[in-house]
Amino acid sequence: MEDNRYPHGQKMYDLIKEVIDVTGPRLPGSQEERQGAKIIADQIERELGTAAVTEKFKTPRHACISAIPWLGWVAFVAFCAFYLSPIASLVISAFCLLFALTHIFYYSHLLDPLFPKDDSQNVYAVIPPKSGNAKYNIILSAHMDSSWCWLHSYRNPNTMMIKTGLGVLSVVLLMIISIVTIVLEASTSISFIGLSAVFNNVSSNVHDGKDIATIVMYCLPLLCLPGFYFLTQYLSYDKKIAAPGAMDNLSGVATSIEVVKHFQQNEEEIAKDAKFIILGTGAEESGLIGAMAFVKTHKDDKDLINKNTYALNLDSFRDMDHFNVVKKDTLQFIPFDKELTELSKQAIDNCGVESHIIENPVGGSDSTAFAKAGIKTITINAQDPRPTDYYHTTNDGMNNLKIDTLEKGFEVVKELVRLIDNKYKDDASSKN
């Protein structure tokens, strides 16, 4: 049913529905992601009358966050290894922790060769300036893929962080137990671990401290098992319950198209030498791979990426009470542009909703890839930053969208573009 109160929001809703009706979830590197990219390219060409370019790249099937269940099973292997060799257990559990820190939290891709590769793609279109001579560029980016279903969020979002934290702590605990066992075995004549200990110590009567210590060392790793189980249950690899990605992030894709269309139809609102680049990235949920591929491919293309390029990353518009300016992906250690942070806050405030300047505590956004390439960037969303049952779950479908928030997201991004344009005009006039 159409809602005439929100004409832009309704149009965006229809664009999102067009994709989801055909593809459903669009996991990184999947056939559905490729289908979605084709539909989005067609939408860009239909709505904006400009050619869309598709650039292919390879992406790991289960990288970064989607590898967490595999880590849980590897942690179980470390648990079993403990009873044969605490050194082996230490090595395996240390690998789990190192992988988590580098690939899941920091989004490194050093170990991506361990994972099977699939085809993914970026889609972008250039809307040239009316003057024919671009003085500055605005990239409106949004990822096109969707996520596996995060089971902890889906079942009970209030316990998600607790269960995930226990999983990580359990890996650390097993490492500590392994280290203590190695030290004790090296400094005493006691064989705490191994088949010889099983038969020689544990089977004997408990009559002194040595036997008690042996039993304690055998039992302590059992404390880690619930945490390892929580890791294996972090998300489901069942495509049938993967996230359709209406909010995250077709809402961002639709916003970028609608904003550029508005300025095409209202030429007087924007500088004649402003160039727009609409960018739909693939495989964001595999660790920002699409955005990384884009900046790598175009790092020397001064027509797209230069000192006067502003990358506005649009990622999830749903919650009216949570219009956020994400100024930094904390664990990536790279802050986003300070001036864009302030302009984004001003744009939200100008549109009559409360703004929140936040940091993304875990993981990353496509702005990280842009910032590492030296591009002025910011991420804007309208999403409750707390765990919810609709973020990265099967609940993120069409019923999850709110047309009034889509409309407001359009207004905010449009206002931000206007503020950037005013800044450019002011800077240009001051130099004359």
Summary of the structure (lengths in Angstrom):
residues: 432
radius of gyration: 25.3
end to end distance: 52.0
largest distance: 92.6
contacts: 1555
relative contact order: 0.17
helix: 55%
strand: 16%
